[in-house]
Amino acid sequence: MRKSLRWALSLSVLIGTVAPTGVATAADTDTDSTAVVDSQSTDIKDRILAIPGMSLIEEKPYAGYRFFVLNYKQPIDHRRPWAGTFDQRISVLHKDTGRPTVFRTSGYSLSTTPSRAEPTRIVDGNQVSMEYRFFTPSRPQPADWSKLDIWQAASDQHRIFTALKKIYGQKWLSTGASKGGMTATYFERFYPRDMDGVVAYVAPNDVVNNEDSAYDRFFETVGTKECRDRLNNLQREALVRRAPLEAKYQAWAESEGATFNTVGTLDKAFEAVVLDFVWGFWQYYGEDVCDQIPDAKTASDDVVYETIDAYSGWSAYTDQGLEGYTPYYYQAATQLGSPTIKQPHLKGLSRYGYQPARNFVPREIPMKFQPHAMRDVDSWVRNNANKMLFVYGGNDPWGSEKFHLGKGARDSYVYVAPGANHGANVAGLVDAERENATARILAWAGVPAPAVQAAQPLARFDARLDRQVDEDATKEHGLRP
């Protein structure tokens, strides 16, 4: 059995290496008239649109850049590129073809607002962003969910890189936060020769899905005992008052037209939201706002209800709240894994515990968990990481299961920003680590040695383009990276 598993895994990797050649041929056969543009034009829009399969959705102005939102025609199955295509949205924040390029992935939908990831600012470069397959509208029709896996998504990214590398010929780095950091890591695992460096922020690494004790240890020690008790007490109180709070929830659901067919019942959705409360607090907030959590004993039903809503969101597990994240929950239930924590302070009150990701995917979508997928990635990173930087937040629950480096890793680093949450970045590292991380990013991007030695971002901070919390890790409800 072990031999056959290793053989199947090796075959998958081999296919991942050779499949894009056939895919590129499929793209060359695209007949979309919007792609018939003079490839000799010096205008960057014309050059991008000359790529077979590329079409323009819109161009948005931004000072110092040109920003394009595009569709790129991709095979539904990179192993069988002739068997149908779909349009995948990407964006290009163009600065200069003589600058480095950062390939940014969120692992979710694509933002169509111009923005700049931290590495893009550090290297003062171009940025290409990709919408993850199966997130609307980048979903094949009809949707064959078996084609949603980390290798297919990495192959999407490989084809985009291969097409745009002909225009942006300087060094390329990949980056992403949270699920986007996971995506950047998987891309490197399957196509290690594409990028010149990887910067993965707050990327969980759930190697063994059923072993989550690291999360329990995190919640036993994060912050101060006073803050932990304050949060735990309010969470417990919400379950103690289940009947009156569910009545409020039911009234809200009826007024909003919210339904619970996927999760099954309002009661299951109610408890899932309550159980997310403590996790959501530490993921997006921290000790500095703990005093804003009301005292559980004296808070009214309205205050408890509104506080849970503020940090967890009553809409998160409705059909309407889950629908846009079906691709994530599908991946969590088939490859990525999902956390479970014990929460002993809820003993006797919790009816369901942390529910499996399968509960948040419509039942008509078949799925089966593949335990080898994350083990393979973890082993590859430990033994083969080259020019990879992982950044975590010291107070972010998702950092409980990190990527680790082994003896085979080269010029690679795992750093933790003290006290930071899910918005951790290079700027938040301690001085020595921040300087080294910045210098390595600059060196990987091929900038001149004096800039590397200075270890400072090459572009000035722009309040509109550069957000303190990466938009890939913004405050959204639901237990998702």
Secondary structure, 3 states (H helix, E strand, C coil): CHHHHHHHHHHHHHHHHHHHHHHHHHHHCCCCHHHCCCCCCCCHHHHHHCCCCEEEEEEEEECCEEEEEEEEEEECCCCCCCCCEEEEEEEEEECCCCCCEEEEECCCCCCCCCCCCHHHHHHCCEEEEECCCCCCCCCCCCCCHHHCCHHHHHHHHHHHHHHHCCCCCCCEEEEEECHHHHHHHHHHHHCCCCCCCEEEECCCCCCCCCCCHHHHHHHHHCCCHHHHHHHHHHHHHHHHCHHHHHHHHHHHHHHHCCCCCCCCCHHHHHHHHHHCHHHHHHHHCCHHHHHHCCCCCCCCHHHHHHHHHHHCCCCCCCHHHHHCCHHHHHHHHHHHCCCCCCCHHHCCCCCCCCCCHHHHCCCCCCCCCCCHHHHHHHHHHHHHCECEEEEEECCCHHHHCCCCCCCCCECCEEEEECCCCCCCCHHHCCHHHHHHHHHHHHHHCCCCHHHHHHCCCCCCCCCCCCCCCCHHHCCCCCCCC
